[in-house]
Amino acid sequence: MEFIFWEETEMKPALTKEEKRLLAKKNESSRKRHEFKRQEWFRYLKLGESWRKPRGKHSKLREHQARRPGVVDAGYRGPRLVRGLHPSGFKEVMVYNVKDLESVNPQREAARIGSAVGAKKREEIIVKADELSIRVLNRGVQVEH
């Protein structure tokens, strides 16, 4: 059994100079941004960590008090031109079968295989994507028998 890792050096999106600059800025600010966690996530396990807007009348988090963690705000948003793009610069397109790959533009878009797709169909999608020079974002490790 031989493991083959995909090399991403040849597949890059066709971006303008301005888009490349803004994408680098977005990726840098995303790296620095802290995780937004729900108010009192540490106190009650049943709450979980996923963000909920604080709405309490006496909520310190809602009032943006200095000793509290940050609150989701418009100021954390990325540049409009590159908003919603994958950190690599591609726009993500969900793919569930080989036919879905025909609608993907390899210059600007990359495929993401749906989680419900099985191993046999996933392998077919990856082979077809390689033929069409389409980048697959969640390709993982291929196993050769």
N, C-alpha and C positions, 0 to 999 in steps of 0.2 A: 504494500500500500504506500502510495507516494502523495505527499501533501504539496499542493501548488498554491502559492499566495499570489494574488493579483497585483500587478504593478500599475499604479495610478499615474505614472509620469506622462504617458502619452495623451491622456484624456483630460483636457482642461476646457472650461467654458470660454466662449468668445465674448469677452467683456471689454468695454471701452476703458480708457485711462481713468476717467472719473469714477466709473463703477468699481474698478480695482482699488482705487484709493478709499472709497467709501466702505467697501467690503472689508478692507484691512482695519479701518476704524471701528466698524461694527464688531468684528471678531475680537479686537482688543478690548473694547468696552464690555462685551459679553463675558470675556475671561475674567475681568476684574469685578463684575457685578456679583454681589452676594446672593445667596438663595433666599427667596421670600418664603417664609414659613408662617403657618397659621398662628394667630394669637394664642398663647398658652399651650402650644403643641407639646411642650416638655412636661406639662403638669398632668394632662389626661391622655393616656395612650389611645383611647377610643376616638379622639379627635383626628388623629393623623397629622401629617405635615403639610398636606396640600393647602394652598393659599385660599383664604376666605377673607373678604373685606370686613374689617372691624366696624361694627355698627352700634356698639354700646354707648349709652349716654355718658358714662364716666370713663370710657376707654382711653387709656394713655396712648395706645398705639394709633387710634383714630386721630388723636390730637397732635400726632407727630412729635411727641416729647423726645428730647435729645438722648435720654438713656435707653430708649427703646430701639429695636431694629427697624430697618427701612420698610416703607410701605410701597406697594405697587403704585406707580405714578407715571404720568405721561413723559416726564423727564428722562426716564430710563429707555425710551423707545429708540430704535435704530434709525439710520437715514432712510428716507422714503424710497429712494431709488433701488436700494438693495434689501428692503424689508421683505421677510418671508423666504429669502434665499438660504440654501444650505451653506455652511461655512466654506465649502469649496467653490461657491459661486454659481452652482447649478440650481435651477428650479426643480423641485421634486415632483415627480409624477408617479402616482400609485399604479402598479401593474399587477394584474391577477392571472393573465394568460399571455401566450405568445402574440395573439392578435393585438393586444393593447400596446405592444411595442411599436406598431406602425404609426401611432399618433405622436410618438416622442421625437422631438427635434434634437439631434445629438449635439448641435452647436450650443444650445442654451439650457437643455433639460437633461436630467438624469432620472433613471428609473429606480423606484423603491418597491421591492416585491412584497405583496401583502402577507400578513402573518398567517392567513388561512391557507396559503398555497403549500401543497405537499412537496416532498423531496424530488419526486420524479418530474413534476411540472416546473419546479424551481430550476432544476438542471437544464430543462429545455429552454426556459426563458434566458438563462445565463448564456447558453450556447448561441442563441439567436441574437442576443444583445451584443455579443462579441463580433458576430458577423456584420451587424449594422453599426458598429463602433459606438454603442451607447453605454455609458457608464452606469453600473448597478451599485447603488450606495450600500445596500446590505447584503452583499454577495457572500461574505464570510469566507470560510476555507473550503476549497473543493477537494474531494478525495478521489484519486485515480485508482482503479482496481486493476 
